[in-house]
Amino acid sequence: MTRMIERWFPCREVSANSGAGWGSGNTERNLFTWFAARPTAQAKAAVVCSLLPWPDDEAEQKRLQDLVKTAMTGRYAAWDEIRAEISIANPGGASVLDPFSGRGMIPLEAARLGVPAHAIDYSPVAVLASQLLTDYPFRDWSSEPTLPADWAPEIKAGGPYRLVDDLEKVLAEIGRRYSASMAEFYPPTIASGNSTSVLPWGYLWAVSLPCQECGNRFPLVGSYELRKPSVRRATKARPEFRDPGQSYYIEVDRDQGSFYVVVHAGPPKRSPTLTNAIDATGEKIAGKTAVCIFCSHPHPLPVHRRLADEGKGQDVLLIVADHDPRVGKSYRTPTDMELEAASRASVALRSEPAFNPMLPAVPSEKIAPGNNNIIGPSIYGARTFGDMMCGRQTLAFVRLSRIIDGLGRELEATHGLSRQYARALTGFAAAQVARKVRRATRGCTLDVARNGVHDIYLNEGSLSFSYDYFESGIGTGPGTWDSLAASGLTTLRSVMQGLRGVQASVEHGSADSLTLPSGQTTAVVTDPPYDQMIAYADASDIAFVWIKRALSSLYPEMQFATDETGAQNKAKEAIVKRVRGEAPNEHRTPEHYDALIAAAFREAKRVVRHEGVVTIVFGHGEPDVWQRLLAAIAQADLIMTGSWPANTEAGGGQGKANIKTTLTMACRPAPAGRQAGRRGQVEAEIRQEIAARYPQWVEWGLAPTDMLMAAAGPAMEVVGRYSVINDNRGRPVDIATFLPLARAAVQEVMAVTVDQHRLDDFDPRTRFALWWVRLFGRRLTAKSELRWQVLASSLELAEVRDLVPTAEGGCRLITADAFKGRITPESSTVDVCMAMARAHAVGLDEVAAVLSASGRAPDDLFLWSAVTYLADRLPGADKDVIAWQSLLRNRAGVETLLARATQEQAAERRSANLQDQQEKLF
């Protein structure tokens, strides 16, 4: 049976719905902290199209296409109709497997359709995330005993979703017990003018270090701003209110060798202690310099980083944040009682008992070496995951985790809940712990713009560190338990709104050794890890160490970490680890990744039915990664039978790589009896296939850069038709050879013209430059794109590196004033264009001199066509565009000056020849 995904896919609908709304998956993402989730629109389309057939009758094809398009208009759109069609197409029943399930977006869409789904992941954190999203919400909990009414008497029983109602009670009771356990360490504020006491929102801390000159300790602070100024417009009920904002600075008492905080209205009055500095030569010192507030001695980044790494840092409470009805949050210095309470918390932490004989209260799980770029605090002295918070924050997490663990046992033993329901409720509570971690370490700074707390994750996969950081309290406000519980409940209600389907089966396991029987799964639909884009386990270990404490009784499987650090096991994690620092035992190399991915694809081939498909979702910017992935598909003896591009990514939030387009690729076991192919024949077929796809890509609204990514699919479909492809000498050709060819074919089929000239008519260097301008203009672009374009142009990187040099972490087309090339008759057309724009600032005579040196005729059509193309394609305010436009307007004058210069040079040559002849006569 041919599956729909092998012939058609709703690319336009997936792209349209992946950014926002039901198809973005944003709601589902908010349920639990995890990384790189598939948009639900793409997950739904991949599942549906992998299960539906592609009939021979064209009318039936059109009917099913229209049905799928309708299904892509909402979370449960055309639900009954799609289910019926899946049932007809799979009379023995359908099933879906995702062996790299992550948080479970793909299994979720199968579960919502009522199709049995299997979610497998290697990370226990991801397994919990999948259970919370794809398993527990779909179960019927109506027969479970009721919870104590006094836990949350305001919550009325009998709502549409029992799980949500009970979870609200559980989270409220956890919050009550948590606040009571920490009350002595978070004293309330007495409101001025009355005896009302309220809990502060939070506390601003800083790490202090000893000055290497005077020996006094001083806090390292990156910003003194606390609240931005604002204006509240007047209304009938209230007059205009102008808030000047708030800031602070650190004052010193040199006699005592101490410092104190001064909070004031308005913007900062002084420079912070952690600032950009200039050296004696006037050059900016790399990184932030810590300046001592006592003696002004500067400590460059390597110095204060070394001091922190040696454990010389001490946490200092600087500011308290109160709720304010007028401005939202107001800031003040802490009272003696508040300072003493914070100090007592660190003392109390030392007396906290272990969770069990193998699990100490404070996480002792080690941060593995080589993680400097993943776990920022490891550069500043953190050796274990228990080192990432101040004493009071750590105590709060220890007690919060202990409360959740104890309540879980109580739910089962005292209140009679089943083990599974107790696991579900405490699992959702642990999810709030994971979310709280994101705003409760030394990497979480005050978000001045929003009166909130910044996330510890710099991006999806890197944890930040800051000397000055914010601690949320036990009251209300961003980052507090009450705030997180409320938003978590809102998310769960939204996820369960109109819920239909069946629960998925979630399992902890490795994709290279599945426990499922052979030939029993209808479709494997998966989104495997993207090489070294995200270090999933390393980045989530900070959540794992607290989750396993909060769930130590009801989730005993989380306690058996086999990694030598005590954190999540990484032996079979299918990633390439980006290492910074010493990591002598790091095994997650490209070879490790390639072997595991190939083994996983072989397992997928084993478990899928003979009429089923293996659907792989993938996107990456690096040519090498694509080549290795496609090689893994071939090593698994799979061939690609369909590939579909869609814009599903934000293009910048995925750790290392910058991608916007992903391919949804359908694969099948390679059929027996395939013939060998010839390279020339295969190249011609690839060009034909891309030419046939191009109108579809235009219809779907793909940009040229998206088309380049999409070209890999049809190229591999063609390659899969043959058992081996040989060159004209009979030698096998690597499949990676055809990826640059596919990209070049996109350029050919686009039929790019430059003022009536074909792009292919220009010299290779100019052709490269004009195509680059067509794709990227002068935008900062990922370095991987330069490597792709070089391969597609059959050039060496060294031949064009000066045209597109590295800039600001990417690469960008050079400007004329930075062009250093010397013009000769052998110079490329684009070099002459750049030199002309550079010479324009001097005058037209200098431009004519450039043309003369190039040996170009005054009316060289290719040259002026390239100038016109560059002027049209680059931004109008671009300095070079202004120069080229001026040259085009004064083209006649340039040509006249060049002709005159040519005549003068000819006259000089004739005069010199005549003089030579006369000298020979004498």
ABEGO torsion letter per residue (X at the ends): XBBAAAABBBAAAAAAAAABEAAAGAAAAAABBBBGBBBAAAAAAAAAAAABBBBABAAAAAAAAAAAAAAAABAABGAAAAAAAAAAABAAEBBBBBABAEAGAAAAAAAAAGBBBBBBBABAAAAAAAAAAAAAAABBAAABBBBBAAABAABBBGBABAAAAAAAAAAAAAAAAAAAAAAAABBBBBBBGBABBBBBABBBBBBBBBBAAAGBBBBBBABABABBBBBBBBBAABBBBBBAEBBBBBBBBAAAGBBBBBBBBEBBABBBABBBBBBAAGBBBBEBBBBBAAAGBBBBAAAAAAAAAAGABBBBBABBBBBBAAAGBBBBBBBAAAAAAAAAAAAAAAABBBABAABBABBABBBBBGAAAABAAAAAGBABAAAABBAAAAAAAAAAAAAAAAAAAAAAAAAGBBAAAAAAAAAAAAAAAAAAAAAABAABBBBAAAGBBBBABABBGBBBBBABBBBBBABBEBGBAAAAAAAAAAAAAAAABGBBEBBBBBBBBBAABBABBBGABABBBBBBBBEAABBAAAAAAAAAAAAAAAAAAABAAAABBABAAGBBBAAABBBBBBBBEBBAABABBAAAAAAAAAAAAAAAAAABBAABBBBBBBBBABAAAAAAAAAAAAAAGBBBABBBBBBABAGGABEABBBABBBBBBBBBBBBGBBBBBAAAAAAAAAAAAAAAAAAAAAAGBBAAAAAAAAAAAAAAAAAABABBBBAAGBBBBAAAAAAAAAAAAAAAAGBBBGGBBAAABBAAAAAAAAAAAAAEABBBBAAAAAAAAAAAGBBAAAAAAABBBBGGBBBBBBAAABABBBBAABBAAAAAAAAAAAAAAEAAAAAAAAAAAGBBAABAAAAAAAAAAAAABBAABAAAAAAAAAAAAAAAAAAAAAAAAAAAAAAAAAAAAAAAAAAAX
